[in-house]
């Protein structure tokens, strides 16, 4: 009994000290032997009641360990590849971010002025406006890219010159009531940015405040002619507007505030005008005295040299009387016509000369006959 225990302990020690590679040849050698041979070579194991299939179980475990080792190795390889790929992607992402940051920094750098580049010109702008936007137009070499400076600040908006060299910045915002300065340049480059020298400067004042309503007017409310004159003073306006139906008349206000409408056309009867004050920016407001009326009544008397032919003298006056008949017509008007018309003056002088000559001849003949 003690001998069997010692044999078992010895076998256990051998199998535990052997690696899987060392076990496999022994196992294969055991498989090549026949069952009888195994029994003959290993009579003690039969006698001790051991299972001859025990080595197969040991081989299965060895194979499982090898498979697990391969799986572990493959997993490690996959993890390594994933780490390398991840590191590459991280580096590539950082590089892209770096390029973007570099481009952003370069794009924020100011343009460098190049005196050799073409300089654009800006068309004239109104001095005053009450609008919210303005169109800035100009001219440069065809195909050039043009930038716009507003109050010394370069705007993001750019314009391209057409085939005729014309460019336009549409609807440039005028947010506040103040003075705006506009200049243009030609632009080139993206990373190394260059611009031309600035163009001519155009200024515009934004004014959205109405002028004063106080307007003093001086005029005749009645007229016997078909035109009228209206004078006055305005406190804080650049123009005075008179509106009659769809007709509009405008007078410029002088530096001292005075204005005048000359030869304002009138129609027979009442002529009603609406009065407005207006400034240079186009702000318009009704005056404090917003309406005036001028009545036109033409003169019906139309005199002539002989008038109506009636005489103010006594009709019974004899021909020998020294009293001359007085015409009821306008003698002054006839005399004015004679004095202002050269042809009629010549005819009158010839008639007087002929009358004087004939009268002298008759007088001489009468004296001679006596």
C-alpha positions in Angstrom: 0.0 0.0 0.0 2.8 2.4 0.8 4.5 1.5 -2.4 1.4 2.4 -4.5 1.2 5.8 -2.8 4.9 6.5 -3.5 4.4 5.6 -7.2 1.4 7.9 -7.5 3.3 10.8 -5.9 6.2 10.2 -8.3 3.9 10.3 -11.4 2.1 13.4 -10.1 5.5 15.1 -9.7 6.5 14.2 -13.3 3.3 15.4 -14.9 3.2 18.7 -13.0 6.8 19.5 -13.9 6.4 18.8 -17.6 5.4 21.6 -20.0 2.7 21.1 -22.8 5.5 20.6 -25.4 7.1 17.9 -23.2 3.8 16.2 -22.7 2.8 16.0 -26.3 5.5 13.6 -27.5 4.8 11.3 -24.7 1.1 11.4 -25.5 1.7 10.7 -29.2 3.9 7.8 -28.3 1.2 6.4 -26.0 -1.3 6.8 -28.9 1.0 4.8 -31.3 1.0 1.9 -28.9 -1.8 -0.7 -29.0 -4.0 -1.1 -26.0 -2.3 -4.4 -25.2 1.1 -2.9 -25.5 0.0 -0.1 -23.2 -1.2 -2.6 -20.8 2.0 -4.6 -21.0 4.2 -1.5 -20.7 2.1 -0.1 -18.0 0.9 -3.1 -16.0 1.1 -1.1 -12.8 -1.4 1.5 -14.1 -3.9 -1.3 -14.8 -3.2 -2.8 -11.5 -3.6 0.5 -9.8 -7.0 1.1 -11.5 -5.9 4.2 -13.5 -8.0 5.4 -16.7 -6.1 5.0 -19.9 -8.0 8.0 -21.4 -6.5 10.5 -18.9 -3.8 11.6 -21.3 -6.4 12.7 -23.8 -7.9 15.1 -21.3 -4.5 16.5 -20.7 -4.0 17.1 -24.4 -7.3 18.9 -24.7 -6.3 21.3 -22.0 -3.0 21.9 -23.7 -4.7 22.7 -27.0 -7.1 25.1 -25.2 -4.1 26.9 -23.7 -2.4 27.2 -27.1 -5.7 28.5 -28.6 -6.1 31.0 -25.8 -2.6 32.2 -26.2 -3.1 32.7 -30.0 -6.3 34.6 -29.3 -4.6 36.7 -26.7 -1.7 37.4 -29.2 -4.2 38.4 -32.0 -6.1 40.6 -29.6 -2.9 42.3 -28.6 -1.9 42.8 -32.2 -5.4 44.3 -33.0 -5.1 46.6 -30.0 -1.7 47.7 -31.1 -3.0 48.5 -34.7 -5.9 50.4 -33.3 -3.6 52.4 -31.1 -1.3 53.2 -34.0 -4.3 54.2 -36.2 -5.8 56.3 -33.4 -2.5 58.1 -32.8 -2.2 58.8 -36.6 -5.7 60.2 -36.7 -5.0 62.4 -33.6 -1.8 63.7 -35.2 -3.6 64.4 -38.5 -6.5 66.1 -36.7 -4.0 68.3 -34.8 -2.2 69.1 -38.0 -5.5 70.2 -39.7 -6.4 72.3 -36.6 -3.0 73.9 -36.8 -3.4 74.7 -40.4 -6.8 76.2 -39.8 -5.5 78.3 -36.9 -2.6 79.5 -39.1 -4.9 80.4 -41.9 -7.1 82.3 -39.5 -4.2 84.2 -38.0 -2.9 85.1 -41.5 -6.3 86.2 -42.6 -6.5 88.6 -39.7 -3.2 90.2 -40.6 -3.6 93.7 -42.2 -3.1 94.2 -46.0 0.3 95.5 -47.1 0.1 98.5 -49.4 1.5 98.1 -52.9 2.0 101.3 -54.8 2.2 99.5 -58.1 -1.4 98.2 -57.9 -4.3 99.9 -59.7 -6.1 102.6 -57.7 -9.9 102.7 -58.1 -12.1 105.9 -58.1 -15.5 106.5 -56.4 -18.4 108.3 -58.1 -19.8 111.3 -56.3 -22.1 110.7 -53.4 -24.8 113.1 -52.0 -23.6 115.3 -49.2 -26.6 114.5 -47.1 -29.1 111.6 -46.9 -31.8 110.3 -44.6 -31.7 106.8 -46.0 -30.6 103.6 -44.2 -28.3 102.4 -47.0 -26.3 103.9 -49.8 -24.8 102.5 -53.1 -21.1 103.1 -53.6 -20.1 103.0 -57.3 -16.8 103.5 -59.0 -14.4 102.5 -61.7 -11.1 100.5 -62.0 -9.3 98.2 -64.3 -11.6 95.4 -65.5 -11.5 92.2 -63.5 -10.0 93.7 -60.3 -11.3 92.8 -56.9 -12.2 96.0 -55.0 -12.4 96.5 -51.2 -14.4 99.2 -49.4 -13.2 101.2 -46.4 -15.9 102.8 -44.2 -14.5 105.3 -41.7 -11.0 103.7 -42.1 -12.3 100.2 -41.5 -12.0 97.6 -44.3 -15.4 95.8 -44.9 -15.8 92.1 -45.5 -17.8 92.8 -48.6 -15.9 93.0 -51.9 -16.9 93.8 -55.5 -15.6 92.6 -58.8 -15.0 95.1 -61.7 -17.0 94.2 -64.8 -15.7 94.2 -68.4 -16.1 98.0 -68.5 -14.3 98.5 -65.2 -17.4 99.4 -63.3 -18.0 98.1 -59.8 -20.7 98.7 -57.2 -21.2 98.1 -53.5 -25.0 97.8 -53.0 -27.0 98.7 -49.9 -24.0 99.7 -47.7 -25.6 100.2 -44.2 -25.9 103.6 -42.6 -27.0 102.8 -39.1 -26.4 106.0 -37.1 -26.9 109.7 -37.7 -23.3 110.8 -38.3 -20.8 111.4 -41.0 -19.5 108.5 -43.0 -16.2 108.4 -45.0 -15.9 106.0 -48.0 -12.7 104.9 -49.7 -11.9 102.0 -52.0 -8.8 99.8 -52.8 -7.9 96.9 -55.1 -7.1 93.7 -53.3 -4.8 90.7 -54.1 -3.6 87.5 -52.3 -4.9 85.3 -49.6 -1.9 84.4 -47.3 0.3 87.3 -48.5 -2.3 90.0 -48.8 -1.7 93.2 -50.7 -3.8 96.3 -51.4 -3.5 99.4 -53.6 -3.3 102.9 -52.3 -6.7 104.3 -51.3 -9.0 106.0 -53.8 -10.5 109.5 -53.6 -12.6 110.1 -50.5 -16.3 110.6 -50.5 -18.2 111.8 -47.4 -21.9 111.6 -46.6 -23.8 113.0 -43.6 -26.8 110.9 -42.4 -29.5 113.2 -41.0 -33.0 111.9 -40.2 -34.2 114.8 -38.0 -36.9 117.1 -39.4 -36.2 120.8 -39.9 -38.0 123.5 -37.9 -41.6 124.1 -38.8 -41.3 127.9 -38.2 -41.7 129.7 -41.5 -42.7 133.4 -41.8 -44.4 134.4 -45.0 -45.0 137.8 -46.6 -47.4 138.0 -49.6 -50.5 139.8 -50.9 -53.7 137.8 -50.4 -55.2 139.4 -53.5 -53.8 140.0 -56.9 -55.0 141.6 -60.2 -52.2 139.8 -62.2 -51.7 136.2 -63.0 -48.4 135.9 -61.0 -47.5 136.5 -57.4 -44.4 137.0 -55.3 -44.0 135.4 -51.9 -41.1 136.2 -49.5 -40.3 135.0 -46.1 -37.8 133.7 -43.5 -37.2 130.2 -42.3 -35.5 129.3 -39.1 -33.9 125.9 -39.7 -34.6 124.8 -43.3 -32.7 124.6 -46.5 -35.7 124.7 -48.9 -39.3 126.0 -48.7 -41.8 124.0 -50.8 -45.2 125.2 -52.1 -47.6 122.6 -53.3 -50.7 123.2 -55.3 -52.5 120.1 -56.5 -49.9 118.0 -58.4 -47.6 121.1 -58.9 -44.7 121.8 -56.7 -42.5 124.9 -56.4 -39.2 125.2 -54.5 -37.2 128.1 -53.2 -33.7 127.9 -51.7 -33.2 129.4 -48.3 -30.2 131.8 -48.1 -27.6 131.8 -45.3 -29.6 134.5 -43.5 -32.8 132.4 -43.6 -34.6 134.5 -46.3 -36.3 133.0 -49.4 -38.4 134.3 -52.3 -40.8 132.9 -54.9 -41.0 135.1 -57.9 -43.6 135.0 -60.7 -45.6 132.3 -59.0 -48.3 131.4 -61.5 -51.9 132.0 -60.4 -55.2 130.9 -61.8 -58.3 133.1 -61.7 -60.0 132.8 -58.4 -58.6 131.2 -55.2 -55.1 129.7 -55.3 -54.4 127.6 -52.2 -50.8 126.5 -51.5 -49.5 124.0 -48.9 -46.2 125.1 -47.2 -43.4 122.7 -46.3 -39.9 123.1 -44.9 -37.2 120.8 -46.2 -33.5 120.2 -45.4 -30.6 119.0 -47.5 -31.0 115.3 -46.4 -34.6 115.3 -47.8 -36.5 115.5 -44.4 -39.7 117.3 -45.1 -42.3 118.7 -42.6 -45.4 120.9 -42.9 -44.7 124.5 -41.8 -46.5 126.0 -38.8 -48.7 128.0 -41.2 -49.3 125.1 -43.5 -51.7 126.7 -45.9 -52.0 130.1 -47.7 -54.5 131.4 -50.2 -54.0 134.1 -52.9 -57.1 135.3 -54.8 -56.6 136.4 -58.4 -59.1 138.9 -59.8 -58.2 140.2 -63.2 -58.9 143.9 -64.2 -61.8 144.0 -66.7 -61.3 147.6 -68.0 -59.5 147.6 -71.4 -58.9 151.2 -72.6 -58.1 152.3 -76.2 -57.1 155.5 -77.9 -60.7 156.5 -78.6 -62.2 154.7 -75.7 -65.8 154.1 -76.4 -65.9 157.2 -78.6 -67.8 159.4 -76.1 -66.7 162.9 -75.5 -66.7 164.7 -72.2 -67.3 168.0 -73.8 -70.7 169.5 -74.7 -72.0 168.0 -77.9 -73.5 171.4 -78.9 -70.1 173.1 -79.1 -69.6 174.9 -82.4 -66.7 174.2 -84.7 -65.3 177.6 -84.1 -65.0 177.0 -80.4 -61.5 177.0 -78.9 -62.5 174.1 -76.7 -61.1 170.8 -77.9 -63.1 167.6 -77.3 -61.5 165.3 -74.7 -61.5 161.6 -75.7 -62.9 159.2 -73.2 -60.2 156.7 -74.2 -56.6 156.5 -72.8 -54.6 159.2 -74.6 -51.5 158.4 -72.6 -51.6 154.8 -73.8 -51.8 156.0 -77.4 -48.9 158.4 -76.9 -46.9 155.6 -75.4 -47.5 153.5 -78.4 -46.4 156.3 -80.7 -43.2 157.0 -78.7 -42.2 153.4 -78.3 -42.9 152.3 -81.9 -40.3 153.7 -84.3 -42.2 153.0 -87.5 -45.3 154.9 -86.3 -43.1 157.8 -85.1 -41.6 158.1 -88.6 -45.0 158.1 -90.2 -46.2 160.7 -87.7 -43.3 163.0 -88.5 -43.8 162.7 -92.2 -47.5 163.5 -91.8 -46.7 166.6 -89.7 -44.1 167.7 -92.4 -46.7 167.2 -95.2 -49.3 169.1 -93.3 -46.9 171.9 -92.5 -45.8 172.2 -96.2 -49.3 172.1 -97.6 -50.5 174.7 -95.1 -47.6 177.0 -95.9 -48.3 176.7 -99.7 -52.0 177.5 -99.2 -51.1 180.5 -97.1 -48.7 181.9 -99.7 -51.2 181.5 -102.5 -53.9 183.3 -100.5 -51.5 186.2 -99.9 -50.5 186.4 -103.6 -54.1 186.4 -104.8 -54.9 189.3 -102.5 
